[in-house]
Amino acid sequence: MGQGEPCLGCFQNVFNPWLTCIAVSKTADATGAYNRYAFTQPGLPDYPKWGLTSSIYYQTQNDFGPSGSGYMGVNVCAYDAAAMRAGKKNAKQVCILDNSNGTLFDDSMLPADTDAVPSSGGTGSEVLVGSIDNLNPGSDVYEYVMTVNMKKGTATLAGVNGSMPIAVPTYSLACGGFGACIPQPSPGSELLDALADRLMYRLAMFDDGTTQHFLVTHSVNDGVAVGARWYEFTAPEGSTSLSLAQSGQTPADGHYRWMGSIARDKFGDIALGYSRSSTAAGDYPSIYVSGQTAGETPGTTDPEVLVKQGSGSQFFTASRWGDYSSMALDGADHCTFLYTTEYYPFDGSFQWYTWLAAVKFPSCP
């Protein structure tokens, strides 16, 4: 964590209002002091996700209304990053509640989370992707662009109601999109939810000075089990018009791979982390990393490497498995990947452990 990076926003409800709580570090020491903020939300802000830039912090959440009982749309918010780093009390929040012109098509958006932008700056607008659960099978990922004038406190959102589709290879959402189908080896253990109705955190963005690279992953049926599908979208410097550069997927070998996260380093290497499990003896949910080495044929997914072997299955935890993991790029060298997710060292319920792994490709000294 570097200076000025917010912790992932929590949300709370003190009867009314719903709040997004943000703490922004005052120094590069994550154990040091923070500037703390609380911003109101119109309804229960479910599944909040962040995209950080130097000037604006972006947040998305599925709004389930004041009572938390019904989906109202996706609330896309922007926060004045410079003011929050400075600890200013009047730091602004600008939000747009997108109900897809009444269709509720748009949901579960991921804002681009910046790993590297050249000193010349980025596009000035924020790219988001999401809304893959409206069709199954599907063949599009939907793009959105938020443009903010923080000084005036105004914003616009392009792509509403799925009007900016990006064509991708056809996919079938794992577990039907809404359900639990990931098996574990321990007798009586529960099936796990792949959360395949949404793209997995993060939408990692790396700007190499000429081209912007956006990477994201989700869980799909692979014919025999569940695989991690990933995409690299690109756009010229200064543009928000994304196109598919390549797509890859883990092998269909009977193992279930889900809850992935992906990022790119400064050399063009791509790291893809995920959980893997099956009914095979000893194949407890474990942490693996795959990806693509720079220079390989587009669409190549390298053989996976075991990062942390699990030694237990999950029981009676409402089938949820962490809901997302995170593959992040170390800002100190832009070539060390930091991957964090969960595992069980023994059979249990609500007893997961967290593992943080540092991953490097041979190109990284």
C-alpha positions as CSV (number, residue, x, y, z in Angstrom):
1,M,0.0,0.0,0.0
2,G,1.4,3.4,-1.0
3,Q,0.7,6.8,0.3
4,G,-2.8,8.0,-0.5
5,E,-4.2,4.6,-1.3
6,P,-7.7,4.0,0.3
7,C,-8.6,0.7,2.0
8,L,-11.4,-1.0,0.3
9,G,-14.5,0.9,1.4
10,C,-16.7,-0.7,4.0
11,F,-20.4,0.0,4.2
12,Q,-22.7,0.2,7.1
13,N,-26.3,1.1,7.9
14,V,-27.2,2.9,11.1
15,F,-30.8,2.6,10.2
16,N,-30.4,5.5,7.8
17,P,-28.4,6.5,5.9
18,W,-26.3,3.8,4.2
19,L,-22.6,4.9,4.2
20,T,-19.4,4.2,2.3
21,C,-16.5,4.6,4.7
22,I,-13.1,5.3,3.3
23,A,-9.7,5.6,5.0
24,V,-6.9,7.2,3.0
25,S,-3.3,6.6,4.2
26,K,-1.4,9.7,5.1
27,T,2.0,8.1,4.5
28,A,3.4,5.0,2.7
29,D,3.2,3.1,6.0
30,A,0.0,1.1,6.0
31,T,0.1,0.9,9.8
32,G,0.3,4.7,10.1
33,A,-2.3,7.4,10.3
34,Y,-5.3,7.8,7.9
35,N,-7.7,10.5,6.8
36,R,-11.2,9.0,7.3
37,Y,-14.4,9.8,5.4
38,A,-18.0,8.7,5.4
39,F,-20.2,9.3,2.4
40,T,-23.9,8.6,2.1
41,Q,-25.4,6.1,-0.3
42,P,-29.1,6.0,-1.4
43,G,-29.4,2.2,-0.7
44,L,-27.6,-0.9,0.5
45,P,-24.3,-0.7,-1.5
46,D,-23.7,-4.3,-2.3
47,Y,-20.4,-5.7,-3.8
48,P,-18.5,-2.4,-3.8
49,K,-15.4,-2.3,-6.0
50,W,-12.7,0.3,-6.5
51,G,-10.7,1.7,-9.3
52,L,-7.9,4.1,-8.3
53,T,-6.3,6.9,-10.3
54,S,-4.1,9.7,-9.1
55,S,-6.8,12.3,-9.3
56,I,-10.0,10.4,-8.7
57,Y,-11.0,7.3,-6.7
58,Y,-13.9,5.5,-8.5
59,Q,-16.3,3.1,-6.7
60,T,-19.2,1.0,-8.0
61,Q,-21.8,-0.8,-6.1
62,N,-25.1,-2.6,-6.8
63,D,-27.8,-0.5,-5.1
64,F,-30.5,-2.5,-3.3
65,G,-32.5,0.4,-2.0
66,P,-33.0,1.9,1.4
67,S,-34.4,-1.3,2.8
68,G,-31.9,-3.5,1.1
69,S,-34.6,-5.6,-0.4
70,G,-34.6,-4.9,-4.2
71,Y,-32.1,-4.1,-6.9
72,M,-32.4,-0.4,-8.0
73,G,-29.4,-0.1,-10.3
74,V,-25.7,0.3,-10.1
75,N,-24.4,3.4,-8.3
76,V,-21.1,4.7,-9.9
77,C,-19.3,7.2,-7.7
78,A,-16.2,9.3,-8.0
79,Y,-14.2,10.9,-5.1
80,D,-11.7,13.7,-5.1
81,A,-8.5,11.8,-4.4
82,A,-6.2,14.9,-4.0
83,A,-8.6,16.4,-1.4
84,M,-8.9,13.2,0.5
85,R,-5.1,12.7,0.6
86,A,-4.8,16.2,1.9
87,G,-7.4,15.5,4.6
88,K,-9.8,18.2,3.4
89,K,-13.2,18.1,5.1
90,N,-15.0,19.2,1.9
91,A,-13.7,16.4,-0.3
92,K,-16.4,15.8,-2.9
93,Q,-18.4,12.7,-3.9
94,V,-20.1,12.6,-7.3
95,C,-22.4,9.7,-8.1
96,I,-24.7,8.5,-10.9
97,L,-27.4,5.9,-10.2
98,D,-27.7,3.9,-13.4
99,N,-31.0,2.0,-13.6
100,S,-30.4,1.2,-17.3
101,N,-33.4,3.5,-18.4
102,G,-35.6,1.2,-16.3
103,T,-34.4,-2.2,-17.6
104,L,-31.9,-2.8,-14.8
105,F,-29.6,-4.4,-17.5
106,D,-26.4,-2.8,-16.1
107,D,-24.9,-4.3,-12.9
108,S,-21.7,-5.5,-11.2
109,M,-19.4,-3.0,-12.9
110,L,-15.7,-3.0,-12.4
111,P,-13.9,0.4,-12.6
112,A,-10.4,0.3,-14.2
113,D,-7.8,0.1,-11.4
114,T,-4.6,1.8,-12.4
115,D,-1.3,-0.1,-12.2
116,A,0.7,2.2,-14.3
117,V,0.0,5.5,-16.2
118,P,2.8,7.5,-17.8
119,S,3.6,11.0,-16.4
120,S,1.6,12.5,-19.3
121,G,-1.6,11.3,-17.7
122,G,-4.4,9.0,-18.8
123,T,-7.6,9.6,-20.8
124,G,-9.4,11.9,-18.3
125,S,-12.3,9.5,-18.2
126,E,-12.8,6.2,-16.4
127,V,-13.4,2.9,-18.2
128,L,-15.6,0.3,-16.5
129,V,-16.8,-3.1,-17.6
130,G,-19.6,-5.5,-16.4
131,S,-23.1,-6.8,-17.0
132,I,-22.3,-10.2,-18.3
133,D,-25.2,-12.0,-16.7
134,N,-28.1,-10.9,-18.9
135,L,-27.5,-13.7,-21.5
136,N,-26.3,-17.2,-21.0
137,P,-24.6,-18.2,-23.2
138,G,-23.2,-14.7,-23.8
139,S,-20.8,-13.3,-26.3
140,D,-20.2,-9.7,-25.1
141,V,-18.6,-7.8,-22.2
142,Y,-20.2,-4.4,-21.7
143,E,-18.1,-1.2,-21.5
144,Y,-19.0,2.0,-19.7
145,V,-17.2,5.4,-19.5
146,M,-17.6,7.8,-16.6
147,T,-16.5,11.4,-17.2
148,V,-16.3,13.6,-14.1
149,N,-15.9,17.3,-13.5
150,M,-15.0,17.3,-9.9
151,K,-14.8,21.1,-9.6
152,K,-18.5,21.4,-10.8
153,G,-19.6,18.2,-9.1
154,T,-21.0,16.8,-12.3
155,A,-20.6,13.6,-14.2
156,T,-21.8,11.6,-17.3
157,L,-22.0,7.9,-17.9
158,A,-21.8,6.4,-21.4
159,G,-22.8,2.8,-22.2
160,V,-26.0,2.8,-20.2
161,N,-28.3,-0.1,-20.8
162,G,-25.6,-2.2,-22.4
163,S,-25.2,0.2,-25.4
164,M,-21.4,-0.3,-25.7
165,P,-20.8,-4.1,-26.1
166,I,-17.4,-5.6,-26.8
167,A,-17.6,-8.9,-28.7
168,V,-15.7,-11.8,-27.1
169,P,-15.7,-15.6,-27.7
170,T,-19.0,-17.1,-26.6
171,Y,-19.1,-18.2,-23.0
172,S,-21.4,-20.2,-20.8
173,L,-21.5,-18.9,-17.2
174,A,-20.2,-21.4,-14.6
175,C,-22.9,-23.0,-12.4
176,G,-25.5,-21.4,-14.6
177,G,-24.4,-18.0,-13.4
178,F,-26.4,-18.1,-10.2
179,G,-25.6,-21.2,-8.1
180,A,-23.1,-23.4,-6.4
181,C,-21.4,-26.2,-8.4
182,I,-17.7,-26.3,-7.3
183,P,-17.1,-29.7,-5.7
184,Q,-14.6,-30.4,-2.8
185,P,-13.1,-33.8,-1.9
186,S,-14.2,-34.1,1.8
187,P,-17.4,-36.2,2.2
188,G,-20.4,-34.0,3.0
189,S,-18.7,-30.8,2.1
190,E,-20.8,-28.1,0.4
191,L,-20.7,-27.1,-3.3
192,L,-19.1,-23.7,-3.7
193,D,-20.5,-20.6,-5.5
194,A,-18.4,-19.4,-8.4
195,L,-20.1,-16.0,-8.6
196,A,-20.0,-16.5,-12.3
197,D,-22.7,-13.9,-12.9
198,R,-20.1,-11.2,-12.8
199,L,-16.6,-10.3,-13.9
200,M,-14.0,-10.8,-11.1
201,Y,-12.1,-8.0,-9.4
202,R,-9.9,-6.4,-10.7
203,L,-10.2,-4.6,-14.0
204,A,-6.4,-4.1,-14.1
205,M,-5.2,-1.2,-16.3
206,F,-1.6,-0.7,-17.4
207,D,-0.7,2.2,-19.7
208,D,2.6,1.7,-21.4
209,G,2.7,5.2,-23.0
210,T,1.3,4.1,-26.3
211,T,-1.4,1.5,-25.5
212,Q,-3.7,1.1,-22.6
213,H,-4.1,-2.6,-21.5
214,F,-7.2,-3.7,-19.5
215,L,-7.3,-7.2,-18.1
216,V,-10.2,-9.1,-16.4
217,T,-11.4,-12.6,-15.8
218,H,-14.5,-14.6,-15.0
219,S,-15.6,-18.2,-14.4
220,V,-17.1,-20.2,-17.3
221,N,-18.2,-23.8,-18.1
222,D,-15.4,-25.5,-20.0
223,G,-17.4,-28.6,-21.0
224,V,-16.2,-30.9,-18.2
225,A,-15.8,-28.6,-15.2
226,V,-15.3,-24.8,-14.6
227,G,-12.5,-22.7,-16.1
228,A,-11.1,-19.2,-15.6
229,R,-11.7,-17.2,-18.8
230,W,-9.6,-14.1,-19.2
231,Y,-9.5,-11.1,-21.6
232,E,-7.0,-8.4,-22.6
233,F,-8.8,-5.3,-24.0
234,T,-6.7,-2.5,-25.4
235,A,-7.2,1.1,-26.4
236,P,-4.8,3.7,-28.0
237,E,-3.3,6.3,-25.6
238,G,-6.0,8.9,-24.9
239,S,-8.9,6.8,-26.1
240,T,-11.7,5.0,-24.2
241,S,-12.7,2.8,-27.1
242,L,-11.8,-0.7,-26.0
243,S,-11.3,-3.6,-28.4
244,L,-10.5,-7.3,-27.6
245,A,-6.8,-7.9,-28.1
246,Q,-6.8,-11.5,-26.9
247,S,-8.7,-14.1,-24.8
248,G,-7.5,-17.2,-23.0
249,Q,-8.7,-19.9,-20.7
250,T,-7.4,-22.6,-18.3
251,P,-7.5,-26.2,-19.6
252,A,-10.6,-28.3,-19.6
253,D,-9.1,-31.2,-17.6
254,G,-11.8,-31.9,-15.0
255,H,-10.5,-29.5,-12.3
256,Y,-12.7,-26.6,-11.3
257,R,-11.0,-23.2,-11.4
258,W,-12.8,-20.1,-10.2
259,M,-12.6,-16.8,-8.3
260,G,-9.7,-15.5,-10.4
261,S,-7.9,-12.2,-10.7
262,I,-5.5,-11.0,-13.3
263,A,-2.9,-8.3,-14.0
264,R,-0.1,-7.3,-16.4
265,D,3.5,-6.2,-15.6
266,K,5.7,-3.6,-17.4
267,F,7.3,-6.3,-19.6
268,G,3.9,-7.5,-20.9
269,D,3.8,-10.7,-18.7
270,I,0.3,-11.6,-17.5
271,A,-0.4,-13.3,-14.1
272,L,-3.7,-15.1,-13.5
273,G,-4.5,-16.4,-10.0
274,Y,-7.4,-18.5,-9.0
275,S,-8.7,-21.3,-6.7
276,R,-8.8,-24.9,-7.9
277,S,-10.7,-27.9,-6.5
278,S,-12.4,-31.2,-7.5
279,T,-13.8,-34.3,-6.0
280,A,-10.4,-36.1,-6.4
281,A,-8.7,-37.2,-3.2
282,G,-6.5,-34.5,-1.9
283,D,-7.7,-31.9,-4.4
284,Y,-8.8,-29.5,-1.7
285,P,-9.5,-25.9,-2.8
286,S,-5.9,-24.6,-3.4
287,I,-4.3,-21.5,-4.8
288,Y,-2.7,-21.6,-8.3
289,V,-1.2,-19.1,-10.6
290,S,-1.0,-19.3,-14.4
291,G,-0.9,-16.6,-17.1
292,Q,1.0,-15.7,-20.2
293,T,4.7,-14.9,-20.7
294,A,5.4,-11.9,-22.9
295,G,6.0,-12.7,-26.5
296,E,3.9,-15.9,-26.6
297,T,1.1,-16.5,-29.1
298,P,-2.0,-14.5,-28.3
299,G,-4.5,-16.5,-26.3
300,T,-1.8,-18.7,-24.7
301,T,-2.4,-19.7,-21.1
302,D,0.7,-21.1,-19.5
303,P,0.8,-24.3,-17.3
304,E,-0.3,-23.5,-13.8
305,V,1.9,-23.4,-10.7
306,L,0.7,-24.4,-7.2
307,V,1.1,-21.5,-4.8
308,K,-0.6,-22.9,-1.7
309,Q,-2.0,-26.3,-1.1
310,G,-5.2,-26.4,0.8
311,S,-5.7,-29.2,3.3
312,G,-9.4,-29.0,4.0
313,S,-12.9,-28.4,2.6
314,Q,-15.5,-25.9,3.5
315,F,-18.8,-26.9,5.2
316,F,-22.0,-25.0,6.0
317,T,-20.8,-21.5,4.9
318,A,-23.7,-20.7,2.5
319,S,-21.5,-21.9,-0.4
320,R,-19.7,-18.5,-0.5
321,W,-15.9,-18.6,-1.2
322,G,-14.5,-15.1,-0.5
323,D,-16.5,-13.6,-3.4
324,Y,-13.3,-12.3,-5.0
325,S,-9.5,-12.4,-4.9
326,S,-6.9,-9.9,-5.9
327,M,-3.9,-9.9,-8.3
328,A,-2.2,-6.6,-7.8
329,L,1.0,-5.2,-9.2
330,D,3.7,-3.8,-6.8
331,G,4.1,-0.1,-7.5
332,A,7.7,-0.2,-6.4
333,D,9.0,-2.2,-9.4
334,H,5.9,-2.8,-11.7
335,C,7.0,-6.4,-12.2
336,T,6.2,-8.1,-8.9
337,F,2.6,-9.5,-8.6
338,L,1.0,-9.8,-5.2
339,Y,-1.9,-12.3,-5.1
340,T,-4.2,-12.8,-2.2
341,T,-7.1,-15.2,-1.7
342,E,-8.3,-17.9,0.8
343,Y,-7.8,-21.6,1.6
344,Y,-8.6,-24.1,4.4
345,P,-5.8,-25.8,6.3
346,F,-8.4,-28.3,7.6
347,D,-12.1,-29.1,7.2
348,G,-14.3,-26.4,8.7
349,S,-17.0,-23.8,8.5
350,F,-16.2,-20.1,8.5
351,Q,-12.6,-21.0,9.2
352,W,-10.8,-19.8,6.1
353,Y,-7.2,-18.6,6.1
354,T,-5.8,-15.9,3.9
355,W,-2.6,-16.3,1.8
356,L,-0.5,-13.6,0.2
357,A,1.9,-14.6,-2.5
358,A,4.6,-12.7,-4.4
359,V,4.9,-13.8,-8.0
360,K,7.5,-12.9,-10.6
361,F,8.2,-13.8,-14.2
362,P,11.8,-14.5,-15.3
363,S,11.9,-11.0,-16.9
364,C,11.6,-9.5,-13.4
365,P,15.0,-9.1,-11.8
